[in-house]
Amino acid sequence: MNTRLFLSSLLAGSLLLALSGCDRTDSLTLAPGADDNGFTAPSELTGKHNQNVAGSLPLSDQMDFELARRGLIARPSSLRVQTPEGDLAWDQNAYDFIEGEAPQSVNPSLWRQAQLNGIHGLFEVSKGIYQLRGFDLANVTLIDTDNGWILVDPLTTEDTARRAMAFAREHLGDKLVKAVVFTHSHVDHFGGVLGALRESELDDLQVIAPKGFMEEAVSENLMAGVAMQRRATFMYGRNLPISERGHVDTGLGKEPAKGGRIGILEPTHIVGNTGDTLIVDGVEMVFQYAPGSEAPAEFTFYLPKHRAFCGAEVMSRNMHNVYTLRGAKVRNALAWSGYIDEAIDLFGRQADVYFASHHWPLWGTDEIVDYLKKQRDTYKFIHDQTLRLANQGYTPREISEQLELPSSLRNSFGNRGYYGTLSHNAKAVYQWYFGWYDGNPANLNPHTPSESGRRYVEFMGGAEALLQKAQASFDDGDYRWVAEVLNHLVFAEPDNRQAKALLAKTYDQLGYQAESGPWRDVYLTAAYELRHGAPQSGVDLSDAEELIAEVPTPLFFDNMAASLNGEKADGADHVINVRMTDTDENYVLWIENAVLHHKQRELDPAADAGIEITRELFLQLVTGQAGMKDTLFSDQLSVNGSKMELLSFFSMFDPTVGNFNIVTP
């Protein structure tokens, strides 16, 4: 019975758990001037491109650096965090090379953002509000209460959160955490909660989250989890070296923590309306409910006593993603802009200080309102102009090519495309309204990449002719075209080492020119995998045991349905009982029309077979901590009815592969 394989598909995704390194056994021969990982030198044309960027922006402006350093209380002499098993979860020290002028291999605007994101430590935002920045991708915020702290957004993993809280207590004193605030449903804002807290703080703890938090936190990390996690290795450069030719920054922060245990807590107080007010251990909090903005479940809040506005991640000091490259639900750019406009009226015009879940704060009401207006208008401009051009018949690629922010927005560093970009956000707005099809019948039912590639190579006169033409275009600096045509050749002939080598060199240059941290990481990860292969293994689920323990059981069966092989299930007719003995839950599963259904109800006496299992053992199977052989002999599991029916049932579910190829077939 292949239960373990099917269960192992149930959790992954934007948990951002580490994948193993790439397989280097088939590495391409290093090109002249390449570094140890195969990344080639920046070309002369890339150098000129980056010089032009430097000349077009006021990179010498130091205001952001002054704001990012303001209120510094202490900075750790070294900031490397290891898991209890000795694995490296976080290494801020690795970014110490990001100083001085930008090298030619990094877009100078991204280099500036990377320098700002490297300013880390414990900061006083205003009296009674503190932030720990640079201990993970996101910030931890601590708010003084009558008897302790409100803890806002406790990072990605237990290990980074534990280190951050230890540093805070070292310099601020040993206070109790009275409440935890999850501003939204992305894992870098809740996954470290159990490391941030001590056991003695759990009993009377308030846990405050937006409506839909648990459902969205679970669904994003389950349904599309494995594919999303594999794509995240590109978006965040998970396997890239941290270097001048490798990963330097995500734009939003350095990177998500690379390993460690992940947890979650069930909210005790749900915010579902704008204007909801809560007194938390003497501190008044006024909330703005903003679902479907940067996250499906999100809120911002205002602290009247401090005249301080927390924008969560609805606002950040870069252009954010209307569509994120790891893959997620497209966000509503118009609604997003509307929430920011609402926040200006609710809080912005009375706030003296603004802080958020990423980046550094801002002080002064006029400065805050100006910043919020530019954030608001960036998303609305992208929305409105994309629709204007779409209604004139332009396709997503045509729109993204010609769209440019007005000078009042594009010259503001807080609106630059360090994380999201104007290009892929315009395509996201198009997708929100019109879906994937651009109206051109040629794009309605094209061949697969491999079949299209084979035909394309033939049209170009064969592989040798295509390579000659591609090399000429490379020499001319037309890297986007080279990537397009060589991608066809690589998919047609995946063993063509010359094609892969030139395509990898092309991705190097595109990465070096990119202002967006994720675009840089996507290009450079593609180059890395062309040279060294895809990761050897997929997602490790064992670090997510605490999070999985909070997942409602029906969601596991929803994910089970998404792994049913439709061809194998065609004509199948199975009814299976599942009883969770320790939680007294009964479920009936059945396959009908090649679809898996499930209902929580009394067990079906006519079922083909049944399994009785503790929820704890079920979770151990999910995380891979218990194998099927051990489970069969456990007194926590028993099988009723036909074992052959049970075997037949479970054999129809496909194991997921978290290390599938992306840049090769």
C-alpha positions in Angstrom: 0.0 0.0 0.0 1.6 3.2 -1.2 -0.1 5.4 1.5 3.1 7.1 2.5 3.8 8.3 -1.0 0.3 9.8 -1.4 0.4 11.4 2.1 3.8 13.0 1.4 2.1 15.2 -1.2 -0.1 16.9 1.3 2.0 19.7 2.5 4.6 21.9 0.9 4.6 25.1 -1.1 5.2 28.5 0.4 6.4 26.9 3.6 9.7 27.5 1.8 11.3 24.4 3.2 14.8 23.8 1.8 15.4 21.5 -1.1 18.7 19.6 -1.4 21.4 20.9 -3.6 21.6 20.3 -7.3 23.1 17.2 -8.9 26.5 18.3 -10.2 27.5 15.0 -11.9 26.5 16.3 -15.3 27.9 19.8 -14.9 28.7 21.7 -18.1 32.3 22.6 -18.8 33.1 25.9 -17.2 33.5 28.8 -19.6 36.5 31.1 -19.5 36.1 33.7 -16.7 33.4 31.7 -15.0 33.4 31.3 -11.2 33.3 28.0 -9.3 29.6 27.7 -9.9 29.8 28.3 -13.6 28.4 31.8 -13.7 30.1 33.7 -16.5 31.5 37.3 -16.3 29.2 40.2 -17.0 29.4 41.1 -20.7 30.4 44.6 -21.9 26.8 45.2 -22.9 25.5 44.2 -19.4 28.1 46.6 -17.9 26.8 49.4 -20.1 23.2 48.5 -19.3 23.9 48.8 -15.5 25.8 52.0 -15.9 22.8 53.5 -17.7 20.6 52.4 -14.8 23.0 54.1 -12.3 22.9 57.3 -14.3 19.1 57.4 -14.4 18.5 57.2 -10.7 19.6 59.3 -7.7 21.5 56.4 -6.1 23.5 58.7 -3.9 20.4 59.9 -2.0 21.0 58.8 1.6 17.6 59.5 3.1 16.5 55.9 3.1 19.7 54.8 4.7 19.2 57.4 7.5 15.7 56.1 8.1 16.8 52.5 8.0 19.4 53.2 10.7 17.2 55.4 12.9 16.5 54.1 16.4 19.2 51.4 16.4 19.5 50.0 19.9 21.9 47.1 19.2 23.2 44.9 16.4 24.5 41.4 16.9 28.2 41.0 16.2 27.3 37.9 14.2 24.0 36.7 13.0 24.1 33.0 12.0 21.3 30.8 13.1 21.5 27.0 13.2 18.8 24.4 13.8 19.1 22.0 16.7 20.4 19.4 14.1 23.2 21.8 13.2 21.8 22.9 9.8 22.2 26.5 8.8 18.8 28.3 8.9 19.9 31.9 8.5 23.1 33.7 7.7 23.0 37.4 7.6 26.8 37.5 7.7 26.9 36.0 4.3 25.8 39.3 2.9 28.6 41.4 4.3 30.1 41.7 0.8 27.3 44.0 -0.2 29.0 47.4 0.3 30.5 50.1 -1.8 29.8 50.5 -5.5 27.7 47.9 -7.3 29.8 45.3 -9.3 28.9 45.0 -13.0 27.1 41.7 -12.2 24.4 43.4 -10.2 21.9 46.0 -11.2 23.0 49.1 -9.2 19.4 49.9 -8.1 19.0 46.3 -6.7 22.4 46.7 -5.1 21.2 49.8 -3.3 18.1 47.9 -2.1 20.3 45.0 -0.9 22.4 47.4 1.1 19.3 48.9 2.8 18.0 45.4 3.5 21.3 44.5 5.1 20.9 47.1 7.9 19.8 44.9 10.7 19.4 44.7 14.5 17.0 45.8 17.2 15.4 49.2 16.6 13.2 51.6 18.5 10.4 52.7 16.1 8.9 55.0 18.7 8.4 54.9 22.5 7.0 51.4 23.3 7.4 50.0 19.7 10.4 48.0 18.7 11.5 46.0 15.6 13.9 43.2 15.0 15.0 43.5 11.3 17.3 41.2 9.4 16.7 38.0 11.5 14.6 36.5 8.6 12.8 37.8 5.5 10.2 39.7 7.6 10.4 41.9 10.6 9.4 41.1 14.2 7.6 43.9 16.0 7.2 44.2 19.7 4.7 46.6 21.3 4.8 47.3 25.0 1.7 46.6 27.0 0.8 47.0 30.7 2.3 43.6 31.6 4.4 42.5 28.6 4.5 42.6 24.8 2.3 42.2 21.8 4.3 40.2 19.3 3.6 41.0 15.6 4.6 38.5 12.8 7.0 36.0 14.4 9.0 35.1 11.3 9.3 31.9 9.2 10.9 29.3 11.5 11.2 28.6 15.2 15.0 28.9 15.1 15.1 32.5 13.6 12.2 33.6 15.8 13.9 32.2 18.9 17.1 34.0 18.1 15.3 37.3 17.5 13.4 37.1 20.8 16.5 36.2 22.8 18.2 39.2 21.4 15.2 41.4 22.2 15.1 40.2 25.8 18.9 40.7 26.1 18.4 44.4 25.4 14.8 45.2 26.4 14.4 43.0 29.5 12.6 39.8 30.1 8.9 40.4 29.4 6.0 38.1 28.8 4.3 37.9 25.4 0.7 38.6 26.1 -0.6 38.5 22.5 0.5 37.4 19.1 -0.6 39.2 16.0 -0.6 37.5 12.6 -1.1 40.3 10.1 -1.6 37.9 7.2 -1.5 34.3 6.0 2.0 34.0 4.5 4.3 31.7 6.3 7.1 34.2 6.9 4.7 36.0 9.3 3.5 33.0 11.4 5.8 30.0 11.0 8.2 30.8 13.8 5.5 31.4 16.5 6.4 28.4 18.7 10.0 29.4 18.8 9.2 33.0 19.7 7.1 31.9 22.7 7.9 30.1 25.9 5.6 27.4 27.2 4.5 29.5 30.1 3.1 32.1 27.8 0.8 29.8 25.9 -2.0 29.4 28.4 -3.5 33.0 28.5 -2.2 34.0 25.1 -4.3 36.1 22.8 -3.8 35.2 19.1 -5.2 37.8 16.7 -5.5 37.1 13.0 -7.7 38.2 10.1 -10.8 36.3 9.0 -9.9 33.4 6.8 -6.3 33.2 8.2 -6.3 29.5 9.0 -8.0 28.5 5.8 -5.7 30.5 3.6 -2.5 29.6 5.6 -3.3 26.0 5.1 -4.7 26.1 1.5 -1.7 27.9 0.0 0.6 25.4 1.6 -1.3 22.3 0.6 -3.3 22.3 -2.7 -0.6 23.6 -5.0 2.1 23.2 -2.4 4.7 21.0 -4.1 4.7 22.8 -7.5 4.7 26.1 -5.7 7.7 25.1 -3.6 9.7 23.9 -6.6 9.0 27.2 -8.3 10.0 29.1 -5.2 13.5 27.7 -5.5 13.8 29.9 -8.6 12.0 32.9 -7.2 14.2 33.0 -4.1 17.4 31.5 -5.5 17.3 28.8 -2.8 20.2 26.9 -4.3 22.3 29.8 -5.5 25.5 30.9 -3.9 25.3 34.2 -2.0 27.7 36.2 -4.1 28.2 39.0 -6.6 27.2 36.6 -9.4 24.6 34.8 -7.3 21.9 35.7 -4.9 22.1 39.2 -3.3 18.5 40.1 -2.2 14.9 39.4 -2.8 14.0 43.1 -2.8 11.6 42.4 0.1 14.5 41.3 2.4 17.5 39.1 2.2 15.7 35.7 1.8 13.3 33.4 3.7 14.9 31.2 6.4 16.4 28.1 4.7 15.4 25.5 7.2 14.0 24.8 10.6 10.7 23.8 12.2 7.5 25.6 11.3 4.4 26.0 13.4 1.1 27.9 13.7 -1.5 28.7 16.4 -5.2 28.8 16.1 -6.5 32.4 16.5 -8.4 33.3 19.6 -9.7 36.5 18.1 -10.7 37.0 14.5 -10.7 40.4 12.8 -13.3 40.5 10.0 -14.3 44.1 9.7 -12.6 47.4 9.2 -13.0 49.5 12.3 -12.9 46.5 14.7 -11.2 47.7 17.9 -9.5 45.5 20.5 -7.9 46.4 23.9 -4.9 44.1 24.3 -3.4 44.2 27.8 -4.1 48.0 28.0 -3.2 48.8 24.4 -5.9 49.9 22.0 -5.7 48.4 18.4 -7.9 49.6 15.6 -8.0 47.3 12.5 -8.5 47.6 8.8 -9.6 44.4 7.2 -7.9 44.1 3.8 -8.6 40.6 2.3 -7.5 39.9 -1.3 -4.7 42.6 -1.2 -1.2 41.3 -0.8 -2.6 38.1 0.9 -6.1 36.5 0.7 -6.4 37.1 4.5 -4.7 40.3 5.8 -5.2 43.3 8.0 -3.5 46.5 8.9 -3.8 48.2 12.3 -3.4 51.6 14.1 -2.2 52.3 17.6 -4.0 55.5 18.8 -1.8 55.9 21.9 1.4 55.8 19.8 -0.1 57.5 16.7 1.5 54.6 14.8 0.2 52.8 11.7 1.3 49.3 10.9 0.7 48.7 7.1 1.4 44.9 7.4 2.5 44.0 3.9 -0.3 45.9 2.1 2.5 48.5 1.7 6.2 47.9 1.3 9.2 49.8 0.2 9.1 48.4 -3.3 6.6 47.5 -5.9 5.0 44.3 -4.7 3.6 41.3 -6.6 0.1 41.4 -8.1 1.2 37.9 -9.2 4.0 36.2 -7.5 6.5 34.1 -9.5 6.3 31.1 -7.2 2.7 30.8 -8.3 -0.3 31.9 -6.2 -3.8 33.3 -6.7 -3.7 36.5 -8.7 -4.3 39.6 -6.5 -6.8 42.3 -7.2 -4.8 45.4 -8.0 -7.8 47.7 -7.9 -8.9 46.4 -4.5 -5.3 46.7 -3.2 -5.2 50.3 -4.3 -8.5 50.9 -2.6 -7.3 49.5 0.7 -4.4 51.9 0.7 -6.7 54.8 -0.1 -8.9 53.8 2.7 -5.9 53.5 5.1 -4.9 57.1 4.2 -8.3 58.4 5.4 -8.5 56.1 8.4 -5.0 56.3 9.8 -2.5 58.0 7.5 -3.5 61.6 8.2 -3.2 61.1 11.9 -0.1 58.9 12.1 3.3 60.2 13.3 5.0 56.9 12.4 4.5 54.2 9.9 6.0 50.7 10.2 5.4 47.4 8.4 6.1 43.7 8.1 9.1 44.4 5.9 11.7 47.1 5.4 12.2 50.2 7.6 9.8 52.8 9.1 8.8 56.3 8.1 8.2 59.3 10.4 6.2 62.4 9.9 2.5 62.6 8.8 3.2 64.4 5.5 5.9 61.9 4.6 3.6 59.0 5.4 0.7 60.3 3.4 3.0 61.0 0.4 4.4 57.5 0.6 0.9 55.9 0.9 -0.4 57.9 -2.1 2.4 56.7 -4.3 1.9 53.1 -3.2 -1.8 53.5 -3.9 -1.4 55.0 -7.3 1.2 52.5 -8.4 -1.2 49.6 -8.2 -4.1 51.7 -9.6 -2.0 52.9 -12.6 -1.0 49.3 -13.4 -4.6 48.3 -13.2 -6.2 51.1 -15.2 -3.6 51.3 -17.9 -3.6 47.5 -18.4 -7.3 47.6 -18.9 -7.1 50.7 -21.2 -4.6 48.9 -23.5 -6.4 45.6 -23.3 -9.6 47.3 -24.5 -7.6 48.6 -27.4 -6.7 45.0 -28.4 -3.2 44.8 -26.9 -2.1 41.4 -25.6 -0.4 40.8 -22.2 3.1 40.7 -23.7 2.4 43.9 -25.7 1.0 45.7 -22.7 3.9 44.8 -20.5 6.4 45.9 -23.1 5.1 49.4 -23.5 3.8 50.2 -20.0 5.9 52.7 -18.0 5.1 54.3 -14.7 4.8 58.1 -14.8 7.9 60.0 -13.6 6.3 60.9 -10.3 6.1 57.2 -9.4 9.1 55.5 -11.2 11.6 57.9 -9.7 10.5 57.0 -6.1 12.6 54.1 -4.8 9.6 52.8 -2.8 7.9 52.0 -6.1 10.8 50.4 -8.0 10.4 46.8 -9.1 12.7 45.2 -6.6 10.2 42.4 -5.9 7.2 42.7 -8.2 7.8 44.3 -11.6 5.7 46.4 -13.8 6.1 43.8 -16.5 4.6 40.8 -14.7 2.1 42.8 -12.7 0.5 44.1 -15.9 0.2 40.6 -17.1 -1.4 39.7 -13.8 -4.0 42.4 -14.2 -4.8 41.0 -17.6 -5.0 37.5 -16.2 -7.4 38.7 -13.4 -9.9 39.9 -16.0 -9.2 37.8 -19.1 -7.4 34.6 -18.0 -4.5 32.9 -19.8 -5.8 33.2 -23.4 -4.8 36.4 -25.2 -7.4 36.0 -28.0 -5.0 35.0 -30.7 -6.0 31.6 -32.0 -2.3 30.7 -32.6 -2.0 30.6 -28.8 -5.2 28.7 -28.2 -3.8 25.1 -28.6 -0.1 25.2 -29.3 2.2 22.1 -29.2 4.0 21.2 -26.0 7.4 22.9 -25.5 9.3 19.8 -26.6 7.2 19.3 -29.7 7.1 23.0 -30.5 10.9 23.1 -30.0 11.5 20.2 -32.4 9.6 22.0 -35.1 11.1 25.3 -34.4 14.7 23.9 -34.7 13.8 22.3 -38.0 12.4 25.6 -39.3 15.6 27.4 -38.2 17.7 25.0 -40.3 18.7 22.6 -37.6 20.5 22.8 -34.3 23.9 24.0 -35.7 22.3 26.8 -37.7 20.2 27.9 -34.8 23.2 28.0 -32.5 25.2 30.1 -34.9 22.3 32.6 -35.2 21.8 32.6 -31.4 25.5 33.3 -30.8 25.3 36.3 -33.2 22.3 37.6 -31.3 24.2 37.0 -28.0 27.1 39.0 -29.2 24.7 41.8 -30.1 23.3 41.7 -26.6 19.8 40.6 -27.6 19.6 38.2 -24.6 15.8 38.0 -24.4 15.7 36.7 -28.0 18.5 34.3 -27.4 16.7 32.9 -24.4 13.5 32.5 -26.5 15.1 30.6 -29.4 17.6 28.5 -27.3 14.8 27.4 -25.0 13.2 25.8 -28.1 16.5 24.0 -28.9 17.0 22.8 -25.3 13.5 21.4 -25.2 13.9 19.8 -28.6 17.4 18.4 -27.7 17.9 18.3 -23.9 21.3 16.6 -24.3 22.7 19.4 -26.5 25.4 20.6 -24.2 26.4 23.5 -26.5 22.8 24.8 -26.5 22.5 24.5 -22.7 25.9 26.3 -22.2 24.9 29.3 -24.3 21.5 29.5 -22.8 23.0 29.4 -19.3 25.4 32.3 -20.3 22.4 34.2 -21.6 20.5 33.7 -18.4 23.6 35.0 -16.5 23.4 38.3 -18.4 19.7 38.7 -17.9 20.1 38.0 -14.2 22.9 40.6 -13.9 20.8 43.2 -15.5 17.6 42.6 -13.5 16.5 45.2 -11.0 14.0 42.7 -9.4 15.5 40.3 -6.9 13.2 37.5 -7.9 13.9 38.0 -11.6 17.6 37.9 -10.9 17.2 34.7 -8.9 14.9 33.1 -11.6 17.4 33.8 -14.4 20.5 32.7 -12.3 18.8 29.6 -11.0 17.9 28.6 -14.5 21.6 29.1 -15.5 22.6 27.0 -12.4 20.3 24.1 -13.2 21.2 24.1 -16.9 24.8 23.6 -15.7 24.3 21.3 -12.7 20.9 19.7 -13.0 17.7 19.9 -10.9 17.8 19.2 -7.2 18.4 15.6 -6.2 15.3 15.4 -3.9 12.1 17.3 -3.2 10.4 18.8 -0.2 11.2 17.7 3.4 8.0 17.8 5.4 9.4 16.8 8.8 9.9 20.4 10.0 6.3 21.3 9.5 4.8 18.9 12.2 3.5 21.7 14.4 1.8 23.4 11.5 0.3 20.2 10.2 -1.1 19.4 13.6 -3.4 22.4 13.3 -4.7 21.5 9.8 -8.4 20.5 9.8 -8.7 16.9 8.7 -11.0 17.6 5.7 -8.2 19.6 4.1 -6.0 16.6 3.9 -8.7 14.8 2.0 -9.1 17.8 -0.4 -5.4 17.4 -1.2 -5.8 13.6 -1.5 -8.4 14.3 -4.2 -5.9 16.5 -6.0 -3.4 13.6 -6.3 -5.9 11.0 -7.7 -4.7 9.8 -11.1 -7.8 10.3 -13.3 -6.8 7.6 -15.8 -6.3 5.0 -13.2 -9.6 6.0 -11.5 -11.6 5.9 -14.7 -14.3 3.3 -14.1 -13.2 2.7 -10.5 -15.9 2.3 -7.8 -14.5 2.3 -4.2 -16.0 3.2 -0.9 -13.5 3.5 2.0 -14.2 4.3 5.7 -11.6 6.3 7.6 -11.9 6.6 11.4 -9.6 8.9 13.5 -9.7 7.0 16.8 -8.2 9.7 19.0 -10.3 12.6 17.8 -13.4 10.5 17.2 -13.8 11.6 13.6 -15.4 9.4 11.0 -15.0 10.0 7.2 -16.4 8.1 4.2 -14.3 8.4 1.0 -15.6 7.3 -2.4 -14.5 7.5 -6.0 -17.2 8.4 -8.5 -16.6 9.6 -12.1 -12.9 9.5 -11.5 -13.3 12.0 -8.7 -12.6 11.5 -5.0 -15.3 12.7 -2.6 -15.3 12.8 1.2 -17.8 13.5 3.9 -17.6 13.5 7.7 -20.5 11.2 8.7 -21.3 7.8 10.1 -19.2 5.0 8.6 -20.7 3.2 5.6 -21.5 -0.4 6.6 -21.4 -1.3 2.9 -17.8 0.1 2.4 -15.3 -2.0 0.5 -12.7 -1.5 3.3 -11.9 0.7 6.2 -8.9 2.0 8.1 -8.8 3.0 11.8 -5.8 5.2 12.7 -4.9 7.9 15.3 -4.6 11.4 14.0 -1.2 11.5 15.5 0.0 8.6 13.4 -1.7 10.1 10.4 0.4 13.2 10.9 3.5 11.1 11.3 2.8 9.5 8.0 2.3 12.9 6.4 5.7 14.2 7.6 7.4 10.9 6.7 8.3 10.1 10.3 6.5 6.8 10.2 6.8 4.3 7.4 4.1 2.0 6.1 5.9 -1.1 7.3 6.0 0.1 10.9 2.4 1.4 10.7 1.0 -1.9 9.6 2.2 -3.5 12.8 1.2 -0.6 15.1 -1.7 -1.0 17.5 -2.7 2.5 16.5 -3.9 1.3 13.1 -6.2 -1.5 11.9 -7.7 -2.5 8.6 -11.3 -3.6 8.2 -12.7 -5.5 5.2 -10.8 -6.2 2.0 -7.1 -5.4 2.1 -7.0 -5.9 -1.7 -9.7 -3.2 -2.1 -7.7 -0.9 0.2 -4.5 -1.6 -1.8 -6.3 -1.0 -5.1 -7.7 2.3 -3.7 -4.4 3.8 -2.6 -2.6 2.7 -5.7 -4.6 5.2 -7.7 -2.9 8.2 -6.0 0.2 9.6 -7.6 3.2 10.6 -5.4 4.2 14.2 -6.1 7.7 15.0 -7.2 9.1 18.2 -5.7 12.2 18.3 -7.8 10.8 18.2 -11.4 12.6 19.8 -14.2 11.8 23.4 -15.2 14.4 24.6 -17.7 14.7 21.2 -19.4 11.9 18.8 -20.4 
